[in-house]
Amino acid sequence: MQDTLLIELRTEELPPKSLNALGQAFASGIFEVLKKRGFVADTGFIAYATPRRLAVSIAKVLDRQPDQNVTRKGPAVAAGFDAEGKPTPALAGFAKSCGADVTALEKQNDGKAEFFAFSSTKAGEALEKSLAEIVQTVLKKLPVAKMMRWGDREVQFVRPAHGLIMLHGDKIVAGEVLGLQSGSQTLGHRFLSRDEIIIPHADQYEKILAEQGAVVANFDARMNRIKVELEKAAGDAVLAEHQALLPEVAALVEFPVVYAGTFNPEFLKVPQECLILSMKQHQKYFPLLDQGGKLLPRFLLVSNLKTADPSHIIHGNERVLRARLSDAKFFFEQDRKTRLDARVEKLGNVVYHNKLGTQLERVNRIRKLAGEIARHLNASHELAERAAYLAKADLLTDMVGEFPELQGIMGQYYAVHDGEREEVAHAIEAHYHPRFAGDTLPQDNIGAAVALADKLDTLVGIYGIGLVPTGDKDPFGLRRHALGVLRILAESSLPLDLVQLLQLAKSLFPADMLADSVAQDVHGFMLERLKGYLRDKGFAPDEIDAVVSQAPTRIDRVVRRLEAVRAFKRLPEAEALAAANKRIQNILKKAGELPAGGAELALMAETAEKALFAAMNELAPRVVSWAQNGGYTEALTALAGVRTEVDTFFDQVMVMADEPQLRANRLALLKGLGELMNQVADISKLAA
């Protein structure tokens, strides 16, 4: 018989930040084991997760596994009987282990040899016999950082467990999990429901919990309900960014109700980023903005309690928020009493890394590097150096101490208050950008110079003392910093040489502090990040390989080179030229040491090599000029003009001639051709 299976583990309040992940892992884990053991086909499952329960509902689960045909492989037929035709000990022993007579064995052939086998039917196991063990096994594998014990029991789970449902259709599946005997009863909302709730049938779980227990059991449904109610309560206002907060709040309530509150407009004198972060991070409130993005003195809260008169809930939350915002206002007012530039020297008391010195030493390196970058960009090096000098000063403010996420943002506000130039203030905030995938970039060259200097100093310093990211471990965010540098160079079209920047960054550290090869090592590390960045932009792997394999240092030109490669691939001559290029590289690799100079016409004996030489000489100035001046598409397209001469050369000329001078001249010709063809990209990497 098949029917819906319901499993619910009722607990004390589960960790909100991991609730949804726990619910999905619990549900999918049980479903996959049941599927593997043949209790269910690929029917899918419904996961439930609330602060006080994890549950799963699976349709069409069998109450018993299907019987299985089992075949055991025995000795080879050739070794089954002795010379007198009697079963050998090996065959007799195999039959005995199967509980059968030798005559019951059958002969089978696997294509390699003939052997004896015994086939039997294994009766399927009852669900009741397996289910508790399956649930217990899945619970042990859940992504839980720390387990706890409760009472005088030895069982462990992330929170104390108080109830267990294992219901197949309308029948209780007997079993024990975490010291709990299974049943069909549960509890509803902690305050809105009083008595035990009986689930008469597994199909009715979600409906009965909602109607009798005031619990929205499905996590996504609960989150969507909150979203709809928030948008309705916001009215004409705009909800501040809340995608990260929404699932966290959904994990805190079982029956969400949205209420609106207000706060004193006097607090709006504090930067709205501070107020928004205080509301979201400390209180899990949803701030409201006007249509222009300016914070309103209103907020929304999600309560776990529905009441006819919510005024006491609203006023209580307003009172708590008032205290929080008062703290933010105090921090802001106190911070502004000390100028940013007066804080910088105190960074000498803050260790950046025990092998790399203090934050002040780091600031001085960033300042020098930002100034040099600004000079290369024809921007004011004085402003770049000033911004870099002040960039980390807000780390010592009370506001950033309370909210580290505001570093840079508060520095900009305090710089404006101190009377710093607008470009300096903007650069202080912008130098942390991009902070995450898809984040904005610095909007001017002053900000870009400081942002690049900050990230390059981190990359070179941390990588240079051997703290290289491994696997998914990257505690210093080097991958993020590398991608940030690449994005700034590429998307802002900055004419800077990446290796030169890395070498300059290294030169600002004390001698012998970093590995000698750090600039080249970090360049290689960044090229790997560049591949991922380019894949996300839609370029094909062979196109990326053709360009990145040449270890480009001018990142601002990479995308245009790739676009040229893509255009070249569409030419009818592309496949033949790519194959020829690959052949050239193989020949040159096998030839060993290559001649130093170029090919000479006087040493050429065949018409085909003379024709190729002439075509190359005619084409080379234009291709080189285009490649050096950004005409990548023109350079690659022009190469199509030598296809005939290249094909004829390989058809008619023996490169590895016996005569040494002739052979060396032909190798020199191919070397020159390879260099000409690969001015923009290594076209041998292009797939056929």
For each residue, the residues with C-beta under 8 A, 3 or more apart:
1: 62 63 169
2: 60 61 62 63
3: 60 61 63 168 169 202
4: 57 58 59 60 61 168 169 201 202 203
5: 34 40 57 58 61 127 166 167 168 173 202
6: 55 56 57 165 166 167 168 199 202 205
7: 30 55 56 131 135 165 166 167
8: 48 53 54 55 163 164 165 186 205
9: 26 53 54 55 135 139 161 163 164 177 178
10: 52 53 161 162 163 164 165 186 187
11: 14 52 53 54 157 158 159 160 161 162
12: 52 159 160 162
13: 51 52 159
14: 11 18 19 22 49 51 52 54 158 159 251
15: 18 19 22 158 159
16: 19 51 248 251 252
17: 248 251
18: 14 15 21 22 143 144
19: 14 15 16 22 23 49 50 51 219 251
20: 23 24 49 219 247 250 251
21: 18 24 25 143
22: 14 15 18 19 25 26 49 54 142 143 144 158
23: 19 20 26 27 47 48 49 54 55 219
24: 20 21 27 28 47 49
25: 21 22 28 29 141 142 143
26: 9 22 23 29 30 47 49 54 55 56 138 139 142
27: 23 24 30 31 45 46 47 48 54 55 56
28: 24 25 31 32 45 47
29: 25 26 32 33 138 141 142
30: 7 26 27 33 34 45 56 58 134 135 138
31: 27 28 34 35 40 44 45 56 58
32: 28 29 35 36
33: 29 30 36 37 134 137 138
34: 5 30 31 37 39 40 58 61 134
35: 31 32 38 39 40 41 42
36: 32 33
37: 33 34 65 125 130 134
38: 35 62 65 66 68 124
39: 34 35 61 62 65 127 130
40: 5 31 34 35 43 58 60 61 62
41: 35 60
42: 35
43: 40 58 59 60
44: 31 58 59
45: 27 28 30 31 56 57 58 59
46: 27 56 57 58 206 218
47: 23 24 26 27 28 55 56 218 219
48: 8 23 27 53 54 55 56 57 205 206 217 218 219
49: 14 19 20 22 23 24 26 53 54 55 217 219 251
50: 19 53 215 216 217 219 222 254
51: 13 14 16 19 251 252 253 254
52: 10 11 12 13 14 187 190 254
53: 8 9 10 11 48 49 50 186 217
54: 8 9 11 14 22 23 26 27 48 49
55: 6 7 8 9 23 26 27 47 48 49 165 205 217
56: 6 7 26 27 30 31 45 46 47 48
57: 4 5 6 45 46 48 202 203 205 206
58: 4 5 30 31 34 40 43 44 45 46 61
59: 4 43 44 45
60: 2 3 4 40 41 43
61: 2 3 4 5 34 39 40 58 127 168
62: 1 2 38 39 40 65 66 124 127
63: 1 2 3 126 127 128 168
64: 124 125 126 127
65: 37 38 39 62 68 124 125 126
66: 38 62 124
67: 121 122 123 124
68: 38 65 121 122 124
69: 119 120 121 122
70: 119 120 121 122
71: 108 117 118 119
72: 94 98 117 118 119 120
73: 108 115 117
74: 91 94 95 98 105 115 116 117 118
75: 79 80 88 90 91 94 115 116
76: 79 80 113 114 115 116
77: 80 107 113 114 115 116
78: 113 114
79: 75 76 88 90 91
80: 75 76 77 87 88 90 91 116
81: 85 86 87 88 91
82: 85 86 87 88
83:
84:
85: 81 82
86: 81 82
87: 80 81 82 91 92 95 102
88: 75 79 80 81 82 91 92
89: 92 93
90: 75 79 80 93 94
91: 74 75 79 80 81 87 88 94 95 102 105 116
92: 87 88 89 95 96 102
93: 89 90 96 97
94: 72 74 75 90 91 97 98 105 116 118
95: 74 87 91 92 98 100 101 102 104 105 118
96: 92 93 99
97: 93 94
98: 72 74 94 95 104 105 118 120
99: 96
100: 95 104 105 118
101: 95 104
102: 87 91 92 95 105
103:
104: 95 98 100 101 118
105: 74 91 94 95 98 100 102 116 117 118
106: 116 117 118 119
107: 77 114 115 116 117
108: 71 73 114 115 116 117
109: 113 114 115
110: 113 115
111:
112:
113: 76 77 78 109 110
114: 76 77 78 107 108 109
115: 73 74 75 76 77 107 108 109 110
116: 74 75 76 77 80 91 94 105 106 107 108
117: 71 72 73 74 105 106 107 108
118: 71 72 74 94 95 98 100 104 105 106
119: 69 70 71 72 106
120: 69 70 72 98
121: 67 68 69 70
122: 67 68 69 70
123: 67
124: 38 62 64 65 66 67 68
125: 37 64 65 129 130
126: 63 64 65 129 130
127: 5 39 61 62 63 64 130 131 168 173
128: 63 131 173 174 175
129: 125 126
130: 37 39 125 126 127 133 134
131: 7 127 128 134 135 166 173 175
132: 135 136 166 173 175 176 177 182
133: 130 136 137 175
134: 30 33 34 37 130 131 137 138
135: 7 9 30 131 132 138 139 166 175 177
136: 132 133 139 140 177 178
137: 33 133 134 140 141
138: 26 29 30 33 134 135 141 142
139: 9 26 135 136 142 157 177 178
140: 136 137
141: 25 29 137 138
142: 22 25 26 29 138 139 158
143: 18 21 22 25
144: 18 22 147 157 158
145:
146: 158
147: 144 156 157 158
148: 156 157 158 159 160
149: 153 154 155 156
150: 153 160
151: 160
152:
153: 149 150 179
154: 149
155: 149 161 178 179
156: 147 148 149
157: 11 139 144 147 148 160 161 178
158: 11 14 15 22 142 144 146 147 148
159: 11 12 13 14 15 148
160: 11 12 148 150 151 157
161: 9 10 11 155 157 164 177 178 179 180
162: 10 11 12 180
163: 8 9 10 180 183 185 186 187
164: 8 9 10 161 177 178 180 181 182 183
165: 6 7 8 10 55 182 183 184 185 186 199
166: 5 6 7 131 132 135 172 173 174 175 177 182
167: 5 6 7 170 171 172 173 184 199 201 202 205
168: 3 4 5 6 61 63 127 171 172 173 202
169: 1 3 4 201 202 203
170: 167 200 201 202
171: 167 168
172: 166 167 168 182 183 184
173: 5 127 128 131 132 166 167 168 182
174: 128 166 181 182
175: 128 131 132 133 135 166 181 182
176: 132 179 180 181 182
177: 9 132 135 136 139 161 164 166 180 182
178: 9 136 139 155 157 161 164
179: 153 155 161 176
180: 161 162 163 164 176 177
181: 164 174 175 176
182: 132 164 165 166 172 173 174 175 176 177
183: 163 164 165 172
184: 165 167 172 198 199 200
185: 163 165 196 197 198 199
186: 8 10 53 163 165 196 197 199 209 213
187: 10 52 163 193 196 197 213
188: 192 193 197 209 212 213 214 215
189: 192 193 213 214 215 254 255 304
190: 52 193 254 304
191: 304 305
192: 188 189 213 214 255 305 306
193: 187 188 189 190 197 212 213 214 215
194:
195:
196: 185 186 187
197: 185 186 187 188 193 208 209 212 213
198: 184 185
199: 6 165 167 184 185 186 202 204 205 208
200: 170 184 204 208
201: 4 167 169 170 204
202: 3 4 5 6 57 167 168 169 170 199 205
203: 4 57 169
204: 199 200 201 207 208
205: 6 8 48 55 57 167 199 202 208 209 217
206: 46 48 57 209 210 217 218
207: 204 210 211
208: 197 199 200 204 205 211 212 213
209: 186 188 197 205 206 212 213 215 217
210: 206 207 213 214 215 216 217
211: 207 208
212: 188 193 197 208 209
213: 186 187 188 189 192 193 197 208 209 210
214: 188 189 192 193 210 254 255 306
215: 50 188 189 193 209 210 254 255
216: 50 210 221 222 225 254 255 256
217: 48 49 50 53 55 205 206 209 210 221 222
218: 46 47 48 206 221 222
219: 19 20 23 47 48 49 50 222 223 247 250 251
220: 223 224
221: 216 217 218 224 225
222: 50 216 217 218 219 225 226 250 253 254 256
223: 219 220 226 227 246 247 250
224: 220 221 227 228
225: 216 221 222 228 229 256
226: 222 223 229 230 246 249 250 253 256 258 302
227: 223 224 230 231 246
228: 224 225 231 232
229: 225 226 232 233 256 257 258 302
230: 226 227 233 234 239 242 258 286 300 302
231: 227 228 234 239
232: 228 229 235 258
233: 229 230 258 259 260 300
234: 230 231 237 238 239 288 300
235: 232
236: 291
237: 234 288 289 290 296 298
238: 234 288 289 290 291 293
239: 230 231 234 242 286 287 288 289 300
240: 276 280 286 287 288 289 295
241: 244
242: 230 239 245 246 280 286
243: 246
244: 241 247 248
245: 242 248 249 280 284 286
246: 223 226 227 242 243 249 250
247: 20 219 223 244 250 251
248: 16 17 244 245 251 252 284
249: 226 245 246 252 253 256 284 302
250: 20 219 222 223 226 246 247 253 256
251: 14 16 17 19 20 49 51 219 247 248
252: 16 51 248 249 284 302 304
253: 51 222 226 249 250 256 302 303 304
254: 50 51 52 189 190 214 215 216 222 304
255: 189 192 214 215 216 304 305 306
256: 216 222 225 226 229 249 250 253 302 303 304
257: 229 302 303 304 305 306 310
258: 226 229 230 232 233 300 301 302 303
259: 233 300 301 303 310 313 314 317
260: 233 298 299 300 301 314
261: 285 298 299 300 301 314 317 318 321
262: 297 298 299 318
263: 267 297 298 299 318 321 322 325
264: 267 297 322 325
265: 268 297
266: 269
267: 263 264 270 275 297 325 326 328 329
268: 265 272 275 295 297
269: 266 329
270: 267 274 275 325 328 329 332
271: 274 275 332 409 410 413
272: 268 275 276 294 295
273: 276 277 406 409
274: 270 271 277 278 328 331 332 399 403 406 410
275: 267 268 270 271 272 278 279 287 295 325 328
276: 240 272 273 279 280 287 295
277: 273 274 280 281 403 405 406
278: 274 275 281 282 283 324 325 327 328 403
279: 275 276 282 283 285 286 287 299 321 324
280: 240 242 245 276 277 283 284 285 286 287
281: 277 278 403 405
282: 278 279 324
283: 278 279 280 301 317 320 321 324
284: 245 248 249 252 280 301 302
285: 261 279 280 299 300 301 317 321
286: 230 239 240 242 245 279 280 299 300 301 302
287: 239 240 275 276 279 280 295 296 299
288: 234 237 238 239 240 295 296 298 299 300
289: 237 238 239 240 292 293 294 295 296
290: 237 238 293 294 296
291: 236 238
292: 289
293: 238 289 290
294: 272 289 290
295: 240 268 272 275 276 287 288 289
296: 237 287 288 289 290
297: 262 263 264 265 267 268
298: 237 260 261 262 263 288
299: 260 261 262 263 279 285 286 287 288 321
300: 230 233 234 239 258 259 260 261 285 286 288
301: 258 259 260 261 283 284 285 286 313 314 317
302: 226 229 230 249 252 253 256 257 258 284 286
303: 253 256 257 258 259 306 310 313
304: 189 190 191 252 253 254 255 256 257
305: 191 192 255 257 313
306: 192 214 255 257 303
307: 310 313
308:
309: 312
310: 257 259 303 307 313 314
311: 314 315
312: 309 315 316
313: 259 301 303 305 307 310 316 317
314: 259 260 261 301 310 311 317 318
315: 311 312 318 319
316: 312 313 319 320
317: 259 261 283 285 301 313 314 320 321
318: 261 262 263 314 315 321 322
319: 315 316 322 323
320: 283 316 317 323 324
321: 261 263 279 283 285 299 317 318 324 325
322: 263 264 318 319 325 326
323: 319 320 326 327
324: 278 279 282 283 320 321 327 328
325: 263 264 267 270 275 278 321 322 328 329
326: 267 322 323 329 330
327: 278 323 324 330 331 402
328: 267 270 274 275 278 324 325 331 332 399 402
329: 267 269 270 325 326 332 333
330: 326 327 333 334
331: 274 327 328 334 335 397 398 399 402
332: 270 271 274 328 329 335 336 399
333: 329 330 336 337
334: 330 331 337 398
335: 331 332 338 397 398 399 410 414
336: 332 333 414 417
337: 333 334
338: 335 342 343
339: 342 343 414 418
340: 343 344 390 393 394 411 414 415 418 420
341: 344 389 390 393 418
342: 338 339 345
343: 338 339 340 346 347 393 394 396 397
344: 340 341 347 360 363 389 390 392 393
345: 342 348 360
346: 343 349 350 396
347: 343 344 350 358 359 360 363 392 393 395 396
348: 345 358 359 360 361
349: 346 358
350: 346 347 358 359 360 395 396
351: 354 357 358 359
352: 356 357 358 359 361 362
353: 356 357 461 462 465
354: 351
355: 465 513
356: 352 353 361 362 461 462 465 509 513
357: 351 352 353 361 362
358: 347 348 349 350 351 352 361 362
359: 347 348 350 351 352 362 363 392 395
360: 344 345 347 348 350 363 364
361: 348 352 356 357 358 364 365
362: 352 356 357 358 359 365 366 392 457 461
363: 344 347 359 360 366 367 388 389 391 392
364: 360 361 367 368
365: 361 362 368 369 453 457 505 508 509
366: 362 363 369 370 388 391 450 453 454 457
367: 363 364 370 371 385 388 389 453
368: 364 365 371 372 385 508
369: 365 366 372 373 388 452 453 456 457 504 505 508
370: 366 367 373 374 381 384 385 387 388 449 450 452 453 454
371: 367 368 374 375 381 382 384 385 388 449
372: 368 369 375 376 381 504
373: 369 370 376 377 384 448 449 452 453 496 501
374: 370 371 377 379 380 381 383 384 385 445 446 449
375: 371 372 378 379 381
376: 372 373 495 496
377: 373 374 445 448 449 494 495 496
378: 375 445
379: 374 375 383 384 444 445 446 449
380: 374 383 384 423 446
381: 370 371 372 374 375 384 385
382: 371 385 386
383: 374 379 380 386 387 421 423 424 427 446
384: 370 371 373 374 379 380 381 387 388 427 446 449 450
385: 367 368 370 371 374 381 382 388 389
386: 382 383 389 390 420 421 424
387: 370 383 384 390 391 423 424 427 428 431 446 447 450
388: 363 366 367 369 370 371 384 385 391 427 431 449 450 453 454
389: 341 344 363 367 385 386
390: 340 341 344 386 387 393 411 415 420 424 428
391: 363 366 387 388 408 411 427 428 431 450 454
392: 344 347 359 362 363 395
393: 340 341 343 344 347 390 396 397 411 414
394: 340 343 397 399 400 406 407 408 410 411 414 428
395: 347 350 359 392 400 407
396: 343 346 347 350 393 400 401
397: 331 335 343 393 394 400 401 410 414
398: 331 334 335 401 402
399: 274 328 331 332 335 394 402 403 406 410
400: 394 395 396 397 403 404 406 407 410
401: 396 397 398 404
402: 327 328 331 398 399
403: 274 277 278 281 399 400 406
404: 400 401 407
405: 277 281
406: 273 274 277 394 399 400 403 409 410
407: 394 395 400 404 410 411 432
408: 391 394 411 412 428 429 430 431 432
409: 271 273 406 412 413 429
410: 271 274 335 394 397 399 400 406 407 413 414
411: 340 390 391 393 394 407 408 414 415 425 428 429
412: 408 409 415 416 425 426 428 429
413: 271 409 410 416 417
414: 335 336 339 340 393 394 397 410 411 417 418
415: 340 390 411 412 418 420 424 425 428
416: 412 413 419 420 422 425
417: 336 413 414
418: 339 340 341 414 415
419: 416
420: 340 386 390 415 416 424 425
421: 383 386 424 425
422: 416 425 426
423: 380 383 387 426 427 444 446 447
424: 383 386 387 390 415 420 421 427 428 446
425: 411 412 415 416 420 421 422 428 429
426: 412 422 423 429 430 443 444 446 447
427: 383 384 387 388 391 423 424 430 431 442 444 446 447 449 450 451
428: 387 390 391 394 408 411 412 415 424 425 431 450
429: 408 409 411 412 425 426 432
430: 408 426 427 433 442 443 444 447 448 450 451
431: 387 388 391 408 427 428 442 447 450 451 453 454
432: 407 408 429 435 451 454
433: 430 439 440 441 442 447 451 484
434: 437 438 439 440 441 483 484 487 488
435: 432 439
436: 439 480
437: 434 483
438: 434
439: 433 434 435 436
440: 433 434 443
441: 433 434 448 451 487 488 491 492
442: 427 430 431 433 446 447 448 450 451 488 492
443: 426 430 440 447
444: 379 423 426 427 430 447 448
445: 374 377 378 379 448 449 494
446: 374 379 380 383 384 387 423 424 426 427 442 449 450
447: 387 423 426 427 430 431 433 442 443 444 450 451
448: 373 377 430 441 442 444 445 451 452 488 492 494
449: 370 371 373 374 377 379 384 388 427 445 446 452 453
450: 366 370 384 387 388 391 427 428 430 431 442 446 447 453 454
451: 427 430 431 432 433 441 442 447 448 454 455 484 488
452: 369 370 373 448 449 455 456 485 488 489 496 501
453: 365 366 367 369 370 373 388 431 449 450 456 457 505
454: 366 370 388 391 431 432 450 451 457 458
455: 451 452 458 459 481 482 484 485
456: 369 452 453 459 460 485 501 502 505
457: 362 365 366 369 453 454 460 461 505 508
458: 454 455 461 462 476 477 478 481
459: 455 456 462 463 478 481 482 485 502 505 522 525 526
460: 456 457 463 464 502 505 506 509 514 518 519 522
461: 353 356 362 457 458 464 465 509 514
462: 353 356 458 459 465 467 476 478
463: 459 460 466 467 468 478 518 521 522 525
464: 460 461 506 509 513 514 515 518 522
465: 353 355 356 461 462 513 514 515
466: 463 515
467: 462 463 475 476
468: 463 478 525
469: 473 474 478 479
470: 473
471:
472:
473: 469 470
474: 469 477 478 479 480
475: 467
476: 458 462 467 481
477: 458 474 480 481
478: 458 459 462 463 468 469 474 481 482 525
479: 469 474 482 483 529
480: 436 474 477 483 484
481: 455 458 459 476 477 478 484 485
482: 455 459 478 479 485 486 522 525 526 529
483: 434 437 479 480 486 487 529 532 533
484: 433 434 451 455 480 481 487 488
485: 452 455 456 459 481 482 488 489 498 526
486: 482 483 489 490 526 529 530 533 555
487: 434 441 483 484 490 491 533
488: 434 441 442 448 451 452 484 485 491 492 494
489: 452 485 486 492 494 496 498 555 556
490: 486 487 493 533 555 556 558 559
491: 441 487 488
492: 441 442 448 488 489 556
493: 490 556
494: 377 445 448 488 489 556
495: 376 377 554 556
496: 373 376 377 452 489 500 501 554 555 556
497: 500 501 553 554
498: 485 489 501 502 523 526 553 554 555
499: 502 503 519 520 523 553
500: 496 497 503 504 553
501: 373 452 456 496 497 498 504 505
502: 456 459 460 498 499 505 506 518 519 522 523
503: 499 500 506 507 519
504: 369 372 500 501 507 508
505: 365 369 453 456 457 459 460 501 502 508 509 519
506: 460 464 502 503 509 514 518 519
507: 503 504
508: 365 368 369 457 504 505
509: 356 365 460 461 464 505 506 513 514
510: 513
511:
512:
513: 355 356 464 465 509 510
514: 460 461 464 465 506 509 518
515: 464 465 466 518 521
516:
517: 520 521
518: 460 463 464 502 506 514 515 521 522
519: 460 499 502 503 505 506 522 523
520: 499 517 523 524
521: 463 515 517 518 524 525
522: 459 460 463 464 482 502 518 519 525 526
523: 498 499 502 519 520 526 527 551 553
524: 520 521 527 528 551
525: 459 463 468 478 482 521 522 528 529
526: 459 482 485 486 498 522 523 529 530
527: 523 524 530 531 548 551 552
528: 524 525 531 532
529: 479 482 483 486 525 526 532 533
530: 486 526 527 533 534 548 555 558
531: 527 528 534 535 544 548
532: 483 528 529 535 536
533: 483 486 487 490 529 530 536 537
534: 530 531 537 539 544 548 558 559 562
535: 531 532 538 539 541 544
536: 532 533
537: 533 534 559
538: 535
539: 534 535 543 544 562 566
540: 543 544 566 687
541: 535 544 545
542: 545 546 685 686 687
543: 539 540 546 547 562 565 566 569 686
544: 531 534 535 539 540 541 547 548 562
545: 541 542 548 549 682 685
546: 542 543 549 550 565 681 682 683 684 685 686
547: 543 544 550 552 558 561 562 565 680 681 682
548: 527 530 531 534 544 545 551 552 558
549: 545 546 682 685
550: 546 547 678 681 682
551: 523 524 527 548
552: 527 547 548 555 557 558 561
553: 497 498 499 500 523
554: 495 496 497 498 557 558
555: 486 489 490 496 498 530 552 558
556: 489 490 492 493 494 495 496
557: 552 554 560 561 630 632
558: 490 530 534 547 548 552 554 555 561 562
559: 490 534 537 562 563
560: 557 563 564 630 632
561: 547 552 557 558 564 565 632 680 681
562: 534 539 543 544 547 558 559 565 566 681
563: 559 560 566 567 632 633
564: 560 561 567 568 632 633 635 636 680 681
565: 543 546 547 561 562 568 569 632 636 680 681 683 686
566: 539 540 543 562 563 569 570
567: 563 564 570 571 633 636 637
568: 564 565 571 574 633 636 637 639 683 686
569: 543 565 566 574 686
570: 566 567 574
571: 567 568 574 637 640
572: 575 640
573: 576 577 639 640 643
574: 568 569 570 571 577 578 640 683 686
575: 572 578 579 686 688
576: 573 579 580 643 646 647
577: 573 574 580 581 639 640 642 643 646 677 683
578: 574 575 581 582 683 684 685 686 688
579: 575 576 582 583 688
580: 576 577 583 584 643 646 647 650
581: 577 578 584 585 674 677 678 682 683 684
582: 578 579 585 586 684
583: 579 580 586 587 650
584: 580 581 587 588 670 673 674 677 684
585: 581 582 588 589 674 684
586: 582 583 589 590
587: 583 584 590 591 655 656 667 670
588: 584 585 591 594 667 670 671 674
589: 585 586
590: 586 587
591: 587 588 594 656 667
592:
593:
594: 588 591 667 668 671
595: 664 665 667 668 671
596:
597: 600 668
598: 668 672
599: 603 604 613 665 666 668 669 672
600: 597 603 604 665 668
601: 604 610 613
602:
603: 599 600 661 662 665
604: 599 600 601 609 610 613 665 669
605: 609 662
606: 609 610 652 653
607: 610 611 652
608: 611 612 645 648 649 651 652 653
609: 604 605 606 612 613 649 653 666 669
610: 601 604 606 607 613 614
611: 607 608 614 615 645 648 649
612: 608 609 615 616 642 645 646 648 649 669 673
613: 599 601 604 609 610 616 617 669
614: 610 611 617 618
615: 611 612 618 619 641 642 645
616: 612 613 619 620 642 669 672 673 676
617: 613 614 620
618: 614 615
619: 615 616 622 623 638 639 641 642 676
620: 616 617 623 624 672 676
621: 624 625
622: 619 625 626 634 635 638
623: 619 620 626 627 635 638 639 676 679
624: 620 621 627 628 676 679
625: 621 622 628 629 631
626: 622 623 629 630 631 632 634 635 638
627: 623 624 631 632 635 679 680
628: 624 625
629: 625 626
630: 557 560 626
631: 625 626 627 634 635
632: 557 560 561 563 564 565 626 627 635 636 680
633: 563 564 567 568 636 637
634: 622 626 631 637 638
635: 564 622 623 626 627 631 632 638 639 679 680
636: 564 565 567 568 632 633 639 680 681 683
637: 567 568 571 633 634 640
638: 619 622 623 626 634 635 641
639: 568 573 577 619 623 635 636 642 643 676 677 683
640: 571 572 573 574 577 637 643
641: 615 619 638
642: 577 612 615 616 619 639 645 646 673
643: 573 576 577 580 639 640 646 647
644: 647 648
645: 608 611 612 615 642 648 649
646: 576 577 580 612 642 643 649 650 673
647: 576 580 643 644 650 651
648: 608 611 612 644 645 651 652
649: 608 609 611 612 645 646 652 653
650: 580 583 646 647 653
651: 608 647 648
652: 606 607 608 648 649
653: 606 608 609 649 650 666
654: 657
655: 587 663 666 667 670
656: 587 591 663 666
657: 654 662 663 666
658: 663
659: 662 663
660: 663 664
661: 603 664 665
662: 603 605 657 659 665 666
663: 655 656 657 658 659 660 666 667
664: 595 660 661 667 668
665: 595 599 600 603 604 661 662 668 669
666: 599 609 653 655 656 657 662 663 669 670
667: 587 588 591 594 595 655 663 664 670 671
668: 594 595 597 598 599 600 664 665 671 672
669: 599 604 609 612 613 616 665 666 672 673
670: 584 587 588 655 666 667 673 674
671: 588 594 595 667 668 674 675
672: 598 599 616 620 668 669 675 676
673: 584 612 616 642 646 669 670 676 677
674: 581 584 585 588 670 671 677 678
675: 671 672 678 679
676: 616 619 620 623 624 639 672 673 679
677: 577 581 584 639 673 674 683
678: 550 581 674 675 681 682 683 684
679: 623 624 627 635 675 676
680: 547 561 564 565 627 632 635 636
681: 546 547 550 561 562 564 565 636 678 685
682: 545 546 547 549 550 581 678 685
683: 546 565 568 574 577 578 581 636 639 677 678 686
684: 546 578 581 582 584 585 678
685: 542 545 546 549 578 681 682
686: 542 543 546 565 568 569 574 575 578 683
687: 540 542
688: 575 578 579
